[in-house]
């Protein structure tokens, strides 16, 4: 199998001030509990006026195409329809990131009317949900994913994406989720896999506040003891290799590196091509990814991370002229038609597959964050990494980790934060 090589991937042109995504923290309350969550309940729902100020800030300083309405659980914010409406009025596309528990069809219709682009669900086996869904495998949880998918599909024109946290303990089950998503390529626009990261508590790392005090990070939602840390540490390239082994049609096309290491791959972005009956043909290559980002910026003035429609049709194959991966998919399309001629009339879809490897604590104490972090939120008039926002809320700035003498047992502690 081939290896991941940055020279064969497109480095997304996103930056601090020109980024397709603006991350909006709407509330820190939630109605379930996820092991991989990084948010503590400190302040509750953000007032609507403050949220509007954040949206205007993101519009001005991020040039965002999409606003990810996150939390906590945004569906329990009483002003969600008004938040969605305000974002749409500002010319940006609101995407709601939710665990889906509180979602009803009436709510979806109201959100759609207010201007929501769609829903990105977070479902995985290390969440504490209603008893019916606890202690299930990822394969069993596909039933819940399917319920949520059908709910969104019942409101035409809504984008539907699924995210999940990847732990050591569910890593081998990820192919079951991708297989399910591929089968429903007509209704599932994308899948995002986020590797679990946590700050170690009983370890050799000491955390200093911005004013030099030493604190235990136990107040942070992502602080974890050794037994939990053992579930951390899956890397993006490891996940990519697993999926490449099981899904020959899949490959990544673009990436974001790290802020410290030249060889990190923090975001790995792929777009799969398939037919409406779930037959997968291949993936988009770096040339088309580059052309699409540049074209979108040229025409619309913004970069883009989510396409509202995934039904692309056979016109995608015109890009075979300059993208060899699409050319390979075009070949697979015709081989499929020869084997089963009815496939000629099946609609062609795209399905995104993102892999995110959140911050890593390096052996010398530096923290390797995602270069050009797409998920920055607003904190008191400045942009901060949303995965570490609670450090600002609790300590007034990022904690600096200082490594004490390390021992082989303390190695799992060398993971600082997670997405
Ligand atoms: S918020 Fe953190 S994990 Fe998410 S993109 Fe930014 S740096 Fe990476």
Boltz pocket constraint, residues with backbone or C-beta under 6 A from the ligand:
constraints:
  - pocket:
      binder: B
      contacts: [[A, 266], [A, 357], [A, 358], [A, 359], [A, 369], [A, 370], [A, 373], [A, 374], [A, 375], [A, 376], [A, 385], [A, 386], [A, 387], [A, 388], [A, 418], [A, 419]]
      max_distance: 6.0
